């Protein structure tokens, strides 16, 4: 199935099922990133359903923007305020180095032909200690093969695959989980008991949710000064040759 455009994505998150998905994803985003203070946060892909929740939590309001890939298309966002969305090449965001504190990636990574380059670009724009949250269809989950949702499109990933890619991109993994365990159908009976099924199936099928959610951090380690390193090496060498007491 081809990549959904921005209109299809907006229609999905306006549907009864899409609102349940949005509510669940917003919950994990606000729980994970509830502590922020006047930070710059960029969404890549179609992250607008989740971005607004970050404006309402934490200390001072966050500075939010949405980078929407050209192949997906862009919409005016938010509706009742000055526009903060822009059409972009997700592999070259035309931002300076290190201007962003947090990056939220939704409906982008699974459609990227060069995911390694997308990770490199996210690493480049993040400040040291900055965080990225990646939400991707789960290869082990039912959502990538059932129903009619945006999560049946693109390349699904296993958690182990994503962890390997994060290591290659020099990100440090803070947390990984799967979620969206309820079947991806819009039957009224299923939707009415959505939260119950989500909790129940989450206990039984904890690794088989519809999406994988990964939070990672850009960590920069300072180099050890040569005098300190040489002194440590000398002490280690002396310890090796010292006669036994």
Beta strands, then each sheet from edge to edge (+ up, - down):
strand 1: 40-45
strand 2: 63-69
strand 3: 85-88
strand 4: 100-106
strand 5: 126-137
strand 6: 171-179
strand 7: 211-218
sheet 1: 3+ 2+ 1+ 4+ 5+ 7- 6+
end
